[in-house]
Amino acid sequence: MSSSPSDSSTTPLPAEGLRVYLKPRVIGMLFLGFSAGLPLLLVGGTFSAWLRDIGVELASIGFLSWVGMAHSIKVLWAPLIDRLPVPILTRLLGRRRSWMLLAQLVIAGALLGMSMSNPLEHLEWVALWAVLAAFGSATQDVAIDAYRVEAEAKHRQAAMAATYVTGYRVAILAAGAGALHIAALQDWSLAYGLMAGMMLIGVATTLVIAEPSVEITDATRAQEARLTQHLSQSVHSGWRLQLSGWVFNAFIAPFTEFFERYGRVAFIILLFIATFRVSDIFMGTMANPFYLDIGFSKEQIANIAAAFGLAMTLAGAALGGLMVARFGIAPILILTAFMAPATNLIFAWLAFIGPQPDGLIVAIIADNITGGLAISVFIAYLSSLTNTAYTATQYALFSSLMTLPGQFAAGFTGVLATQLGWVHFFMATALTGLPAIILAIALLRFAHPDRLRRPGID
């Protein structure tokens, strides 16, 4: 099995130094990162802003946030992307590029479909296109992640990740602030049509880059042979034997290893992962409808909440990396567990004072720096939980669990906001952070984050 990018990024670059960023595949990751980041807000925050701007009720907006759950459950079909060929395309482009191109074409077509639909007249069609775009986006993420790991040597993985993140963040700006500005100047149909056209950047990159060459190691062949031998001694045979081996390798082994390692404490860890970001997800789902409802213009939302907010998120992430390196995971994990729901109370204050730009700036600074801190520490924590034999699978499972409960519950936020009003809505959502605080404290006693041993590393 291949090692994770997080492992390889710790290897110093050789003498080529900054010239690594001139490597074609490293440059290509900049554009693939853009292609991966572009659809995210177009079926998320920007999508909810569009719906609220034209008068769609909050309850419907809340339920439509469920389309984002595709990214939370992508682990369910990731093994198919890893093993199954795409008819015709795989023969022409190879395993990774064929799935990337298929996903990009699906995203572009779905965004174009959204641009040609009227949510007030046919909300169900817009929802269908959004679901298709979300599943295409999640599939593209899986394919690009696999390509990134396989395309370059271990010592270049840090550069590959750096250019990917840069492209991803530029796309977030385009799909957030860019789409809002276009909608303010013209209309939402043009905004989504142009975003669909921008997906051609990813399509062109996929056609230009070279397919990575991958070999199965002797260790992997030996492991599969041992499993086949074990299963052949059971009642299985023929296609049942093959199916059992595939399922065991893909899903069962990573789960059993994790529970064997942590025992009953594993349930505390999984509950903490599932609750850590709930208050953030609640806030993110209703953020743009909230800004519009209390009187902020689309231009103010684009400039302050989107562009300035992204800068604050990056600053918070950088600060989080420094703090984790200096103080360890545990104290920063506890700190962000308290800070995340506390920022929801700042938005309750903003709802009380009304559309004052200074108040929005304060709220965005607090929320996005806290979010950046949480990103850094939580990635470090989830990485510490994995076994290097199952890094990709276990991390995908953890990251899915991290967002799935919050995404599901966020579907009801529109109903809650309508019933309570914005001030009491944010006060109520702050309470959703209490389970994460309690569980984070429990981890200090039963599975201290800074004392975990990662098999194969420590």
Salt bridges, closest charged atoms under 4 A:
ASP7 OD1 - ARG454 NH1 2.64
GLU16 OE2 - HIS155 NE2 3.67
GLU16 OE2 - ARG156 NE 3.05
ASP53 OD1 - LYS298 NZ 3.49
ASP82 OD1 - ARG95 NH1 3.87
ASP82 OD1 - ARG96 NH2 2.64
GLU124 OE2 - HIS122 ND1 3.67
ASP141 OD2 - HIS71 ND1 3.22
ASP141 OD2 - LYS74 NZ 3.98
ASP145 OD1 - ARG148 NH1 3.02
GLU150 OE2 - ARG95 NH2 3.73
GLU150 OE2 - ARG96 NH2 2.73
GLU152 OE1 - ARG156 NH1 2.96
GLU211 OE1 - ARG97 NE 3.84
ASP218 OD1 - ARG221 NH1 3.49
GLU257 OE2 - ARG261 NE 2.86
ASP293 OD1 - ARG52 NE 2.89
